[in-house]
């Protein structure tokens, strides 16, 4: 073996640098499994014994997975050095340290074969210009990739089997904790329980999650926020809108134990695979759903009603099922009107005191400050062939809309639910607008 190693290492390799590639797959391994890093750093002494004077150690990828979805700056730097003919040998304890996906393996094999770079592990030295060495190292790379897939499959099946019995533990949100048997119970702190219950009561008075967040910010009402760590701690602070949205979407508050509410989606971005997590799947697609598993703060029907409210008020709405949140302003029908040309929603924008010859001035009798507003349509103009053209479909100031006053009065005096009779009454009240009304 020693003669074989000496035969493969030439003066050309010794004139270049030796690189020791060190990697651990997760931050937890970096913190708690320091022996693996020590063994990998020991390869530097082996490179010196082979004839290299000052081996270079690359540790930029500590805590990063080599499964193919994480960008590894250390590995990319290594490939660049190989392409520059600056590396004579790459040392690693086994093939899985370099990569666990076939794409990185193929790229590394091609560069090392063309630019005469050796690869060494604890067993031997490989020259990828030799077909046999390329075959042996390729088999090791395939086995390392398959090993990762098998481990993931076993862990996933074990988690699903445990979750189906409601025994899989996870970090519970504020208002809950685990007992000694792993069962989900209410938090022992009554103040935390009241804070969580007040969250849902206040959301019933708001039309969107953003308004709920503004209420917490305006009143400076603290809320128990769970901080992840070892151990997890509860901090009383003003919650953010994102925190409130996550809590309102969690079915645990309805007494439901769930698993698999989201799934990963893989996309190809800028020449590499990127794994993205979809926020939430419909309840009928959850892998595990156990009703009445633990004490609840709200009923399941109330939970579904909250989801419908958030879906109706989210900014990225669909034209068919979303009305949008209630907003302040002088416009009576903001959020309800749609363009008769493209069907998009009419947006209302209030501007400062400019363009006085175009905009209508509204006198604020209470504050005495003039308020100007203009109506804008959010639709994009359609060009030839259905192409989207920059700019709004149309835009109108408030001045030409004074003829809509009879229609507004008709709507104010008509109680919901509105029907076709409401439209007929409005047209009779203002015949001049019948054509415009029909188009919307």
PyMOL commands that set and color helices and strands:
alter all, ss='L'
color gray80, all
select helices_A, chain A and resi 2-8+11-15+27-32+34-41+43-50+73-83+95-98+102-114+131-164+190-205+209-219+241-249+251-254+283-285+300-313+384-386+399-413+420-429+431-439
alter helices_A, ss='H'
color red, helices_A
select strands_A, chain A and resi 17-21+56-58+87-91+118-120+125-127+176-178+184-186+223-227+233-237+257-259+264-269+272-277+288-290+346-351+361-363+370-377+380-382+388-392+395-397
alter strands_A, ss='S'
color yellow, strands_A
deselect
rebuild
show_as cartoon
